[in-house]
Amino acid sequence: MDIVTTLEIPRDILDSARINERELKTELALSLYSQGRLSIGKARELAGMSLWEFRQILGFRHIPPHYDQNELNRDIATLKELGRL
């Protein structure tokens, strides 16, 4: 069972920031991802985007992907299995 939390932000604050609710969710998702507090999957879910769309925004914003040595090793192993390396 998912529990949903509602965050109330006064309309005048959104208006002052010249941002709508969807954009705010995207900004929050980008910020939490860049801080390492959300995985890319959860961040794109929060932003309401596909993985491809979210990765595009990361690129536009110059936010580096979280890619560690273990992930690199898994990708190399996969490429070897596929005969591409």
N, C-alpha and C positions, 0 to 999 in steps of 0.2 A: 504494500500500500504506500503510494507516494504521498508525502505531506507537502502541501504548497504553502509557502510563506508569501504574504503580501507586504510589499513595501510601498508606503504612501509618500509620494513626493508632490508637494503643492504645484499646481499648474503654473503659478507665477515663476517658480524656480526653473521649470522646464522652458518657459517662455523666455526668461532672462538668459538662459544658456543657449537659446535658439536650437533646441533639440527636442525630438519627439520620443515617445516611449521605446520604440524599436531601436532608434539610434542610441538611446541610453543603455539598453541591454547589450548592444554591440560594444559600446565603449567599456562597459563593466566587464564583459567577457574578454576583451582584448587586454585590459589592465590585469585581470586575475591570471590570465594565461601568461602574460609577460613576466609576472612576478613568480611564476611557477606554482601558483596556488590552485590552478585548474589544468586538467589535461586538455589536449586539443579537442578531444571528443566532447567533453563536458562544456568547454568554452563555446564550441560551435553550436551545441544544443541550446545553451543560454542565449546565444545570439540569434537562434532560429534560422541557421544557415546550413547549407550543405558543407561538407568538409572542404570541397573544392573552393567554394565561395569564401569560406573563412581563411583558407590558406592564401587566397589572393589578397585579402585585406592585410594579412600579416606581411606579405611581401610589399604591398604598397606603403605600409607603415614602417618598414624596415625592422620588424620584430622577428628576431631569429627563431627558427624552430627549436624545440627542445629535442635534441637528438643526442643520445649518449652512446658510449662505447658498446654497450650490450645491444642496442638497436642496430648499430653499424655491423656488429658481428652477425646478427641474425639476418640482416639484408645480404651480406656477403655469402653466408651459407645458402640462402635461398637462390641467389644468382648462380652459385656453383651447382646446385641441384638442377637448375633449369638449363645448365650448360651455357650460360651467358658470361661466364668468367673463367 
